[in-house]
């Protein structure tokens, strides 16, 4: 139960970080995007732990992890764009 609550909390923190990053100033956007990336990594780690302890099966894990991997690529592109 506590791991599930932690995952829910990480999802909400990730969504909050995206929201704040979108509306942040240009000067602070690089920092905001870094925070978004860190939140995503923590979320994926929590999901991986839940999968490894068999809190849910592989099919449910793939349903969640595949879109998160795609989101990670989008965030990586966002970070590259800000470097230019």
LINNOR-V264032 format. One record per residue. N is the residue number from 0. PHI is phi in radians with two decimals (NA if undefined). OMEGA is omega in radians with two decimals (999 if undefined). Layout:
BEGIN
n | phi | omega
N | PHI | OMEGA
N | PHI | OMEGA
END
This chain:
BEGIN
n | phi | omega
0 | NA | -3.08
1 | -1.17 | 3.10
2 | -1.18 | 3.09
3 | -1.09 | 3.10
4 | -1.13 | 3.12
5 | -1.15 | 3.11
6 | -1.13 | 3.08
7 | -1.02 | 3.13
8 | -1.11 | 3.13
9 | -1.14 | 3.08
10 | -1.04 | -3.13
11 | -1.14 | 3.10
12 | -1.10 | 3.12
13 | -1.10 | 3.12
14 | -1.11 | 3.09
15 | -1.04 | -3.12
16 | -1.10 | 3.10
17 | -1.09 | 3.14
18 | -1.00 | -3.13
19 | -1.15 | 3.13
20 | -1.19 | 3.14
21 | -1.08 | -3.07
22 | -1.69 | 3.12
23 | -1.39 | 3.12
24 | -1.23 | 3.14
25 | -1.02 | -3.10
26 | -1.17 | -3.08
27 | -1.77 | -3.07
28 | -1.15 | 3.14
29 | -1.07 | 3.09
30 | -1.14 | 3.14
31 | -1.09 | -3.14
32 | -1.18 | 3.06
33 | -1.08 | 3.11
34 | -1.14 | 3.09
35 | -1.02 | 3.14
36 | -1.08 | 3.11
37 | -1.12 | 3.12
38 | -1.09 | 3.11
39 | -1.10 | 3.13
40 | -1.09 | 3.09
41 | -1.15 | 3.10
42 | -1.11 | 3.13
43 | -1.11 | 3.09
44 | -1.12 | 3.13
45 | -1.08 | 3.10
46 | -1.13 | 3.13
47 | -1.12 | 3.11
48 | -1.10 | 3.13
49 | -1.07 | 3.12
50 | -1.17 | -3.11
51 | -1.16 | 3.10
52 | -1.58 | 3.08
53 | 1.07 | 3.04
54 | -1.26 | 2.98
55 | -2.64 | -3.02
56 | -1.40 | -3.09
57 | -1.10 | -3.13
58 | -1.15 | 3.11
59 | -1.14 | 3.12
60 | -1.10 | -3.13
61 | -1.22 | 3.10
62 | -1.06 | -3.14
63 | -1.55 | -2.99
64 | -1.29 | -3.13
65 | -1.11 | 3.08
66 | -1.11 | 3.11
67 | -1.16 | 3.07
68 | -1.13 | 3.10
69 | -1.12 | 3.09
70 | -1.08 | 3.09
71 | -1.05 | 3.09
72 | -1.14 | 3.11
73 | -1.11 | 3.12
74 | -1.13 | 3.07
75 | -1.06 | 3.08
76 | -1.14 | 3.10
77 | -1.09 | 3.13
78 | -1.12 | 3.12
79 | -1.12 | 3.14
80 | -1.09 | -3.14
81 | -1.25 | 3.11
82 | -1.25 | -3.10
83 | -1.32 | 999
END
